[in-house]
Amino acid sequence: MIDWIPVVFVTFKVLIFGACMFFAIKWHYDQGKRGADRRALLRAGGKVAAIFVLLLLGVLFFTFTLATKLGMDLRLP
């Protein structure tokens, strides 16, 4: 006999992701039709990229600090 739980959950997941992708694409298409200011868009993208890089460096620093405290050898061969 087939187990119906995975069938139901996978179907639900596909339907929800499909609806979310549809509305995300529609929202981006509608935003593009409004004619957003290109300078403001580039400035916002730069801020997001800078925040991402800073957070990435913070996680990297935290990881190496924690690994050193735990006694792991992180030297290259």
Secondary structure, DSSP 8 states (H G I E B T S, - for coil): ---HHHHHHHHHHHHHHHHHHHHHHHHHHHHHHT---HHHHHHHHHHHHHHHHHHHHHHHHHHHHHHHHTT------
